[in-house]
């Protein structure tokens, strides 16, 4: 990320010089990546498997509450599929059965963490 930011900064500097313009930038936020709790990740995968739902581990580049919480407590997150893979967009749509399946996986994980399973 830092190398890409440096490359962008250099490109913008050259563009400004070539075009005779001024370009200003401002970094709004920067959060370092976190590793989620391996136990919770395994519980999520296990819950999905027991419900015969497909799953795969993914890296998320989006900033989520779980990313902030993982700095102070065990955390993880999972996603339910959206039509066309569209996420964080007004066109995002997830059919009700997928939402229910995701809610049930969440319930299973919470019950397991609470010792009820």
Sine and cosine of phi, psi and omega as CSV:
sin_phi,cos_phi,sin_psi,cos_psi,sin_omega,cos_omega
0.00,0.00,-0.69,0.73,-0.02,-1.00
-0.90,0.43,-0.61,0.79,0.02,-1.00
-0.91,0.42,-0.65,0.76,0.02,-1.00
-0.92,0.39,-0.63,0.78,0.05,-1.00
-0.90,0.44,-0.65,0.76,0.02,-1.00
-0.90,0.44,-0.66,0.75,0.02,-1.00
-0.90,0.43,-0.67,0.75,0.03,-1.00
-0.90,0.43,-0.68,0.73,0.03,-1.00
-0.86,0.51,-0.70,0.72,0.01,-1.00
-0.91,0.42,-0.68,0.73,0.03,-1.00
-0.87,0.49,-0.71,0.70,-0.01,-1.00
-0.91,0.42,-0.59,0.81,0.05,-1.00
-0.89,0.45,-0.71,0.70,0.01,-1.00
-0.91,0.41,-0.65,0.76,0.02,-1.00
-0.88,0.47,-0.71,0.70,0.01,-1.00
-0.87,0.49,-0.68,0.74,-0.01,-1.00
-0.92,0.40,-0.69,0.72,-0.03,-1.00
-0.90,0.43,-0.67,0.74,-0.08,-1.00
-1.00,-0.01,-0.13,0.99,-0.01,-1.00
0.92,0.39,0.61,0.79,-0.02,-1.00
-0.83,-0.56,0.18,-0.98,0.08,-1.00
-0.94,-0.34,0.77,-0.63,0.05,-1.00
-0.87,-0.49,0.80,-0.60,0.07,-1.00
-0.89,-0.45,0.54,-0.84,0.03,-1.00
-0.75,-0.66,0.38,-0.92,0.05,-1.00
-0.58,-0.82,0.82,-0.57,0.07,-1.00
-0.98,0.20,0.84,-0.54,-0.05,-1.00
-0.99,0.10,-0.63,0.77,-0.03,-1.00
-0.33,-0.94,0.50,-0.87,0.08,-1.00
-0.53,-0.85,0.88,-0.48,0.04,-1.00
-0.83,-0.56,0.77,-0.64,0.02,-1.00
-0.94,0.33,0.51,-0.86,0.03,-1.00
-0.88,0.47,0.41,-0.91,0.07,-1.00
-0.78,-0.62,0.41,-0.91,0.13,-0.99
-0.98,-0.18,0.75,-0.66,0.02,-1.00
-0.98,0.19,0.31,-0.95,-0.03,-1.00
-0.89,0.45,0.86,-0.51,-0.06,-1.00
-0.87,0.50,-0.62,0.79,0.00,-1.00
-0.89,0.45,-0.71,0.70,-0.01,-1.00
-0.92,0.38,-0.63,0.78,0.05,-1.00
-0.86,0.50,-0.69,0.72,0.03,-1.00
-0.91,0.42,-0.61,0.79,0.05,-1.00
-0.89,0.45,-0.63,0.77,0.03,-1.00
-0.90,0.44,-0.74,0.68,0.01,-1.00
-0.88,0.47,-0.66,0.75,0.00,-1.00
-0.90,0.43,-0.69,0.72,0.01,-1.00
-0.89,0.46,-0.66,0.75,0.03,-1.00
-0.90,0.43,-0.68,0.73,-0.01,-1.00
-0.89,0.45,-0.68,0.73,0.00,-1.00
-0.90,0.43,-0.45,0.89,0.04,-1.00
-1.00,-0.08,0.16,0.99,0.02,-1.00
0.83,0.55,0.66,0.75,0.04,-1.00
-0.96,-0.28,0.65,-0.76,0.04,-1.00
-0.94,0.35,0.51,-0.86,0.07,-1.00
-0.49,-0.87,0.41,-0.91,0.14,-0.99
-0.44,-0.90,0.55,-0.84,0.04,-1.00
-0.97,0.22,0.65,-0.76,-0.03,-1.00
-0.68,-0.74,0.41,-0.91,0.16,-0.99
-0.99,-0.17,0.75,-0.66,0.02,-1.00
-0.96,-0.27,0.73,-0.68,0.07,-1.00
-1.00,-0.10,-0.08,1.00,-0.02,-1.00
-0.99,0.17,0.55,-0.84,0.10,-1.00
-1.00,0.08,0.88,-0.47,-0.03,-1.00
-0.83,-0.55,0.29,-0.96,0.05,-1.00
-0.82,0.57,-0.60,0.80,-0.02,-1.00
-0.87,0.49,-0.54,0.84,0.03,-1.00
-0.91,0.43,-0.62,0.79,0.02,-1.00
-0.96,0.28,-0.68,0.74,-0.03,-1.00
-0.91,0.41,-0.55,0.83,-0.03,-1.00
-0.87,0.49,-0.29,0.96,0.04,-1.00
-0.97,0.24,-0.34,0.94,-0.08,-1.00
-0.83,-0.56,-0.21,0.98,-0.02,-1.00
-0.36,-0.93,0.27,-0.96,0.06,-1.00
-0.87,0.49,0.73,-0.69,-0.03,-1.00
-0.47,-0.88,0.35,-0.94,0.12,-0.99
-0.32,-0.95,0.12,-0.99,0.08,-1.00
-0.52,-0.85,0.35,-0.94,0.09,-1.00
-0.64,-0.77,0.35,-0.94,-0.04,-1.00
-0.88,-0.47,0.53,-0.85,0.19,-0.98
-0.98,-0.18,0.46,-0.89,-0.06,-1.00
-0.94,0.35,0.62,-0.79,0.09,-1.00
-0.92,-0.40,0.56,-0.83,-0.01,-1.00
-0.83,0.56,0.79,-0.61,0.03,-1.00
0.95,0.32,0.13,0.99,-0.01,-1.00
0.94,0.34,0.22,0.98,-0.04,-1.00
-0.97,0.23,0.80,-0.60,-0.05,-1.00
-0.67,-0.74,0.51,-0.86,0.02,-1.00
0.83,0.55,0.73,0.68,-0.08,-1.00
-0.46,-0.89,0.57,-0.82,0.02,-1.00
-0.85,0.53,-0.39,0.92,0.01,-1.00
-0.99,0.12,-0.03,1.00,0.01,-1.00
-0.88,0.48,0.73,-0.69,0.04,-1.00
-0.56,-0.83,0.76,-0.66,0.07,-1.00
-0.83,-0.56,0.83,-0.55,0.00,-1.00
-0.88,0.48,0.52,-0.85,-0.03,-1.00
-0.77,0.64,-0.71,0.71,0.00,-1.00
-0.86,0.51,-0.57,0.82,0.04,-1.00
-0.94,0.33,-0.58,0.81,0.06,-1.00
-0.91,0.41,-0.69,0.73,0.02,-1.00
-0.90,0.45,-0.68,0.73,0.03,-1.00
-0.87,0.49,-0.68,0.74,0.03,-1.00
-0.90,0.43,-0.66,0.75,0.03,-1.00
-0.89,0.45,-0.61,0.80,0.02,-1.00
-0.94,0.35,-0.61,0.79,0.09,-1.00
-0.88,0.47,-0.71,0.71,0.03,-1.00
-0.86,0.51,-0.71,0.71,0.03,-1.00
-0.86,0.51,-0.71,0.71,0.02,-1.00
-0.86,0.51,-0.69,0.73,-0.01,-1.00
-0.91,0.42,-0.70,0.71,0.00,-1.00
-0.89,0.47,-0.71,0.71,0.02,-1.00
-0.87,0.49,-0.65,0.76,0.01,-1.00
-0.90,0.43,-0.72,0.69,0.01,-1.00
-0.90,0.44,-0.53,0.85,0.00,-1.00
-0.99,0.14,-0.12,0.99,0.02,-1.00
1.00,0.08,0.28,0.96,-0.05,-1.00
-1.00,-0.04,0.01,1.00,-0.05,-1.00
-0.94,-0.35,0.00,0.00,0.00,0.00
